[in-house]
Amino acid sequence: MIASLVYRESLRKALGVLPAELPDVATVLVTGATGLIGSAVVDVLLASNEFRGTKYRVLAAGRSAERVRERFG
């Protein structure tokens, strides 16, 4: 996840609009994870783990394995 404090605070705010009906534990496959929307989805799911205590296992897929590794480690 990006380390910027401003970005992390934006993610925390984004969590406030997620539906309460979402499960607390899930495995989620995000395709296009190196794109604008896909990477934001991955970051929101990971932020949920950190800030809300959910247990999402995120599988990030993209066309370039190198870019996925660069972005998400």
C-alpha positions as YAML, in Angstrom:
chain: A
units: angstrom
residues:
- id: 1
  name: MET
  ca: [0.00, 0.00, 0.00]
- id: 2
  name: ILE
  ca: [1.19, 3.54, -0.69]
- id: 3
  name: ALA
  ca: [2.78, 5.10, 2.41]
- id: 4
  name: SER
  ca: [1.52, 8.67, 1.90]
- id: 5
  name: LEU
  ca: [-0.36, 9.89, 4.98]
- id: 6
  name: VAL
  ca: [-2.83, 11.82, 2.81]
- id: 7
  name: TYR
  ca: [-3.58, 8.71, 0.72]
- id: 8
  name: ARG
  ca: [-3.97, 6.55, 3.84]
- id: 9
  name: GLU
  ca: [-6.44, 9.05, 5.32]
- id: 10
  name: SER
  ca: [-8.38, 9.01, 2.03]
- id: 11
  name: LEU
  ca: [-8.55, 5.22, 2.23]
- id: 12
  name: ARG
  ca: [-9.86, 5.43, 5.79]
- id: 13
  name: LYS
  ca: [-12.61, 7.80, 4.60]
- id: 14
  name: ALA
  ca: [-13.44, 5.51, 1.67]
- id: 15
  name: LEU
  ca: [-14.06, 2.67, 4.11]
- id: 16
  name: GLY
  ca: [-16.93, 4.68, 5.56]
- id: 17
  name: VAL
  ca: [-19.00, 4.27, 2.40]
- id: 18
  name: LEU
  ca: [-18.64, 0.50, 2.10]
- id: 19
  name: PRO
  ca: [-21.85, -1.43, 2.79]
- id: 20
  name: ALA
  ca: [-22.07, -2.94, 6.28]
- id: 21
  name: GLU
  ca: [-23.31, -6.23, 4.75]
- id: 22
  name: LEU
  ca: [-19.87, -7.11, 3.39]
- id: 23
  name: PRO
  ca: [-18.35, -10.21, 5.00]
- id: 24
  name: ASP
  ca: [-15.46, -9.79, 7.44]
- id: 25
  name: VAL
  ca: [-13.50, -12.68, 5.94]
- id: 26
  name: ALA
  ca: [-13.13, -13.28, 2.20]
- id: 27
  name: THR
  ca: [-10.71, -14.06, -0.59]
- id: 28
  name: VAL
  ca: [-10.97, -11.45, -3.33]
- id: 29
  name: LEU
  ca: [-9.45, -11.64, -6.81]
- id: 30
  name: VAL
  ca: [-8.78, -8.21, -8.32]
- id: 31
  name: THR
  ca: [-7.94, -8.30, -12.02]
- id: 32
  name: GLY
  ca: [-6.28, -5.26, -13.53]
- id: 33
  name: ALA
  ca: [-4.66, -4.60, -10.16]
- id: 34
  name: THR
  ca: [-1.96, -2.34, -11.62]
- id: 35
  name: GLY
  ca: [-4.49, -0.02, -13.22]
- id: 36
  name: LEU
  ca: [-6.04, 3.04, -11.60]
- id: 37
  name: ILE
  ca: [-9.26, 1.44, -10.38]
- id: 38
  name: GLY
  ca: [-7.85, -2.03, -9.67]
- id: 39
  name: SER
  ca: [-5.00, -0.70, -7.53]
- id: 40
  name: ALA
  ca: [-7.43, 1.51, -5.59]
- id: 41
  name: VAL
  ca: [-9.67, -1.52, -4.93]
- id: 42
  name: VAL
  ca: [-6.68, -3.51, -3.64]
- id: 43
  name: ASP
  ca: [-5.65, -0.61, -1.40]
- id: 44
  name: VAL
  ca: [-9.17, -0.21, 0.04]
- id: 45
  name: LEU
  ca: [-9.37, -3.94, 0.83]
- id: 46
  name: LEU
  ca: [-5.96, -3.91, 2.51]
- id: 47
  name: ALA
  ca: [-6.85, -0.73, 4.41]
- id: 48
  name: SER
  ca: [-9.98, -2.49, 5.64]
- id: 49
  name: ASN
  ca: [-7.79, -5.21, 7.10]
- id: 50
  name: GLU
  ca: [-5.68, -2.62, 8.88]
- id: 51
  name: PHE
  ca: [-8.33, -0.15, 10.06]
- id: 52
  name: ARG
  ca: [-11.44, -2.33, 10.49]
- id: 53
  name: GLY
  ca: [-9.91, -5.67, 11.43]
- id: 54
  name: THR
  ca: [-11.37, -7.54, 8.45]
- id: 55
  name: LYS
  ca: [-9.53, -10.54, 7.09]
- id: 56
  name: TYR
  ca: [-9.48, -10.09, 3.34]
- id: 57
  name: ARG
  ca: [-7.04, -12.20, 1.36]
- id: 58
  name: VAL
  ca: [-6.39, -10.18, -1.77]
- id: 59
  name: LEU
  ca: [-5.19, -11.83, -4.97]
- id: 60
  name: ALA
  ca: [-3.91, -9.09, -7.27]
- id: 61
  name: ALA
  ca: [-3.62, -10.00, -10.96]
- id: 62
  name: GLY
  ca: [-2.27, -7.86, -13.76]
- id: 63
  name: ARG
  ca: [-0.83, -8.26, -17.23]
- id: 64
  name: SER
  ca: [2.71, -7.67, -15.99]
- id: 65
  name: ALA
  ca: [3.90, -9.71, -13.02]
- id: 66
  name: GLU
  ca: [6.79, -7.27, -12.66]
- id: 67
  name: ARG
  ca: [4.42, -4.29, -12.26]
- id: 68
  name: VAL
  ca: [2.32, -6.20, -9.73]
- id: 69
  name: ARG
  ca: [5.44, -6.95, -7.68]
- id: 70
  name: GLU
  ca: [6.61, -3.32, -7.93]
- id: 71
  name: ARG
  ca: [3.24, -1.96, -6.80]
- id: 72
  name: PHE
  ca: [2.31, -4.46, -4.09]
- id: 73
  name: GLY
  ca: [5.54, -6.19, -3.13]
...
